[in-house]
Amino acid sequence: MSGSPRERFHCNVNVLHPDLLIKLHTLLVQQKAGATLTEEQEALLAEHAQLTIRVSGYAVRFHSLTEEQRKDVITRTFTTKF
């Protein structure tokens, strides 16, 4: 690596509102169950299709997690009840 220690750093700060993850999770469950989503709901899923989170040190897309894994992420990430 080049540069002094003061020049080398990586900062990745993400701020999510718990309601967003809960809403995305709920829509993904409904979608999987075959429910018809509104255009607004489809747009929300599309807008956040690339949402990437860290799980045990690995980066994964929230949409690709199982229902149980998404619930676990929400429960561990936010201190309020899900």
LUMKE-211472 format. One record per residue (C-alpha): residue number from 1; x, y, z. Coordinates in nm, 3 decimals, decimal comma, always signed. Layout:
residues N
SEDO   seq        c1        c2        c3
SEDO   NUM         X         Y         Z
...
END
This chain:
residues 82
SEDO   seq        c1        c2        c3
SEDO     1    +0,000    +0,000    +0,000
SEDO     2    +0,120    +0,344    -0,075
SEDO     3    +0,069    +0,650    +0,137
SEDO     4    +0,111    +0,716    +0,504
SEDO     5    -0,127    +0,561    +0,760
SEDO     6    -0,307    +0,895    +0,779
SEDO     7    -0,387    +0,873    +0,407
SEDO     8    -0,514    +0,515    +0,410
SEDO     9    -0,857    +0,447    +0,545
SEDO    10    -1,188    +0,301    +0,447
SEDO    11    -1,513    +0,429    +0,585
SEDO    12    -1,850    +0,285    +0,493
SEDO    13    -2,130    +0,445    +0,689
SEDO    14    -2,486    +0,341    +0,629
SEDO    15    -2,789    +0,470    +0,809
SEDO    16    -3,115    +0,280    +0,775
SEDO    17    -3,443    +0,337    +0,943
SEDO    18    -3,580    +0,013    +1,094
SEDO    19    -3,914    +0,072    +0,923
SEDO    20    -3,747    +0,042    +0,582
SEDO    21    -3,603    -0,305    +0,650
SEDO    22    -3,929    -0,421    +0,806
SEDO    23    -4,129    -0,289    +0,509
SEDO    24    -3,893    -0,454    +0,258
SEDO    25    -3,907    -0,781    +0,451
SEDO    26    -4,289    -0,772    +0,462
SEDO    27    -4,313    -0,702    +0,089
SEDO    28    -4,071    -0,984    +0,007
SEDO    29    -4,278    -1,226    +0,217
SEDO    30    -4,598    -1,113    +0,044
SEDO    31    -4,434    -1,140    -0,297
SEDO    32    -4,311    -1,491    -0,225
SEDO    33    -4,664    -1,589    -0,113
SEDO    34    -4,795    -1,480    -0,452
SEDO    35    -4,968    -1,161    -0,341
SEDO    36    -5,017    -0,889    -0,598
SEDO    37    -4,816    -0,582    -0,502
SEDO    38    -4,911    -0,226    -0,589
SEDO    39    -4,697    -0,024    -0,828
SEDO    40    -4,571    +0,175    -0,530
SEDO    41    -4,469    -0,145    -0,347
SEDO    42    -4,300    -0,283    -0,660
SEDO    43    -4,114    +0,047    -0,700
SEDO    44    -3,993    +0,035    -0,339
SEDO    45    -3,857    -0,317    -0,388
SEDO    46    -3,691    -0,214    -0,715
SEDO    47    -3,541    +0,098    -0,557
SEDO    48    -3,376    -0,112    -0,285
SEDO    49    -3,298    -0,425    -0,490
SEDO    50    -2,924    -0,368    -0,447
SEDO    51    -2,942    -0,303    -0,070
SEDO    52    -2,633    -0,476    +0,065
SEDO    53    -2,581    -0,556    +0,432
SEDO    54    -2,304    -0,717    +0,636
SEDO    55    -2,372    -1,058    +0,787
SEDO    56    -2,092    -1,224    +0,982
SEDO    57    -1,836    -1,018    +0,793
SEDO    58    -1,978    -1,097    +0,449
SEDO    59    -2,164    -0,854    +0,225
SEDO    60    -2,499    -0,992    +0,101
SEDO    61    -2,804    -0,844    -0,064
SEDO    62    -3,097    -0,814    +0,176
SEDO    63    -3,334    -0,951    -0,091
SEDO    64    -3,131    -1,272    -0,125
SEDO    65    -3,162    -1,368    +0,241
SEDO    66    -3,422    -1,618    +0,358
SEDO    67    -3,720    -1,494    +0,558
SEDO    68    -3,562    -1,619    +0,882
SEDO    69    -3,227    -1,457    +0,801
SEDO    70    -3,396    -1,122    +0,729
SEDO    71    -3,585    -1,142    +1,060
SEDO    72    -3,260    -1,219    +1,238
SEDO    73    -3,084    -0,922    +1,078
SEDO    74    -3,367    -0,688    +1,176
SEDO    75    -3,377    -0,821    +1,532
SEDO    76    -2,999    -0,796    +1,578
SEDO    77    -2,967    -0,457    +1,411
SEDO    78    -3,239    -0,266    +1,591
SEDO    79    -3,311    -0,274    +1,961
SEDO    80    -3,687    -0,245    +1,929
SEDO    81    -3,910    -0,553    +1,899
SEDO    82    -3,988    -0,686    +1,554
END
